[in-house]
Amino acid sequence: MEAGAPGEGNFLIRKSTMIMKNERKIEDVYKIDKKPLGTGAYGVVSRVKHKETGQIRAVKKVARKKIKNMERFK
């Protein structure tokens, strides 16, 4: 069964579903846990809580200097 197959009860994952443009600082939108979930070569993953909706998410903060192709993220 393939994600997004019609009539199968699945959904198609799109970039627009996962990535939303936000001009505000991440700290203004989310309450970030002090202890990270994990770290890697490109950034730190933290558990966050959306301040308005209360939704729990994982956010990866990546240093801009680590991004080679910024157009890919726009």
C-alpha positions as CSV (number, residue, x, y, z in Angstrom):
1,M,0.0,0.0,0.0
2,E,1.4,3.3,-1.0
3,A,0.9,6.6,0.9
4,G,-1.6,8.7,-0.9
5,A,-3.3,5.9,-2.8
6,P,-6.9,7.0,-3.4
7,G,-9.6,5.2,-1.4
8,E,-7.1,3.5,0.9
9,G,-7.5,5.9,3.9
10,N,-3.9,7.1,3.4
11,F,-2.7,10.6,3.0
12,L,-0.1,12.3,0.8
13,I,2.7,14.1,2.6
14,R,3.6,17.4,1.0
15,K,6.2,20.0,1.8
16,S,3.4,22.5,2.4
17,T,1.9,20.2,5.1
18,M,5.1,19.9,7.0
19,I,6.9,23.3,6.5
20,M,5.2,26.6,7.2
21,K,6.9,29.9,6.6
22,N,7.2,31.8,9.8
23,E,8.9,35.2,10.2
24,R,8.7,35.1,14.0
25,K,11.5,33.8,16.3
26,I,10.9,30.2,17.2
27,E,10.9,31.1,20.9
28,D,7.9,33.4,20.3
29,V,5.9,30.5,18.8
30,Y,7.0,27.5,20.8
31,K,8.0,26.7,24.4
32,I,11.2,24.7,23.9
33,D,12.2,22.0,26.4
34,K,15.6,22.7,27.9
35,K,16.9,19.1,27.4
36,P,17.3,18.3,23.7
37,L,15.9,15.0,22.3
38,G,19.1,14.6,20.2
39,T,22.0,16.3,18.5
40,G,23.7,15.7,15.2
41,A,26.1,17.1,12.7
42,Y,23.6,19.7,11.4
43,G,21.6,20.7,14.4
44,V,19.7,20.0,17.6
45,V,16.2,18.3,17.9
46,S,14.0,19.6,20.8
47,R,10.6,18.8,22.0
48,V,8.4,21.9,21.8
49,K,4.9,23.0,22.6
50,H,3.0,25.5,20.5
51,K,2.1,28.4,22.7
52,E,-1.3,29.0,21.1
53,T,-2.6,25.5,20.3
54,G,-0.7,23.4,22.9
55,Q,0.3,21.0,20.1
56,I,3.5,19.0,20.9
57,R,6.1,18.7,18.1
58,A,9.7,18.0,17.5
59,V,11.8,20.9,16.0
60,K,15.2,20.7,14.5
61,K,17.2,23.9,14.7
62,V,19.9,24.0,12.1
63,A,22.7,26.6,12.0
64,R,22.4,28.7,8.8
65,K,26.1,28.2,8.1
66,K,25.5,24.4,7.8
67,I,23.0,24.9,5.0
68,K,24.7,24.7,1.6
69,N,21.6,25.2,-0.5
70,M,19.3,27.8,1.1
71,E,16.9,27.8,-1.9
72,R,15.9,24.2,-1.0
73,F,14.3,25.5,2.2
74,K,12.2,28.2,0.6
